[in-house]
Amino acid sequence: MGILDKVKQQAAQLKDNEKVKEVTDKVKEKVEDVQARRKANDLLADLGRLFYAQHTGRTNATAEAEIARLVAELRALEDDGLTILPEQG
């Protein structure tokens, strides 16, 4: 195998490695997005339970602090680019 053939082969391998890295990065982003959406859904469910408890007179002394924590976590997710609620028009 000539030197030019070796260079071509190495170039092809580098190109394949770049494609693998690109696909890996896209998959990682998608997984992170799914995890963030799942976390947001869990936080919203917890918030809904606390809201229901408040409106039925069944909250405890830590409810307000827990609500503040949940809202702060949801806002942090929004700040990171996740849409929690659709825009109101």
N, C-alpha and C positions, 0 to 999 in steps of 0.2 A: 504494500500500500504506500502510495506516494505521500509526500508531506501535504500536498494540496487536498488529498482525500481525507487525511487525518484532521486537517483544519475544518473541512466541511462537516465531518462527523461530529467534531466537538461543538461546532456552531449549532448543529441540529439538536444536540443534547442540551445545550444551554437554552435554546428556544423552547424545547419541551419542558425544561425545568421552570422556565418563566411562566409557561402556561399552567403548569401544576400549581405554582405559587399563586397565580391569579385566581384560579378556581378555588384553591384553599382559602384565600382571603375572602372571596365572595360567600363561601359556605359559612365561614366564621361569622361574617357580618349578619347573615340570615339567622344563624343560631342565636346570636346575641339579641337580635330583634325579637325573635320568638320568646326568648327568656324574659325580656323586658315587658313584652305584652302580657305574658303569663303573670308576672309579678304585679303589673298594674291591675289586672283582673282580680287577683287575690286581694290586693289592697282595697279595691273598690267594693268587693264583697264584704270585707271586714268593716268598711265604713258604712255600708248599707245596714249591716247587722246592728251597729252602734246607733245609727239613725233610728232604726226601728225600735230599739230598746229605749231610746230617749223619748220617743213619741208614744210609747206604751207604759212609761213610768217604771222601767225596769233597768235603769243604769246604776252603776256603782260609782264610788268616789273617784275612780281613775278614768272615767269615760272621756272627760274633756281633754285630758292629757293624751289619751290614746287617739282621739280624733285629730288633735293637732299633729301628732306624729305621723299618722296616715296621710294627712293632707300634705305635710312637708315631703314625705317620700314620693307622693304622686307629682308634686311640683318639681322635684329633682328629676324625675323621669321626663317630665315635659321639657325641662331645661336642657336635657340631653337629646331632645328632638323627637320624643315619642308623643304622638297625638293621643291624649286621654279622652277628650270630648271633641266632637265635631265643632267646627266654627259656627257661631250663631250669626245669621245674616239678617 
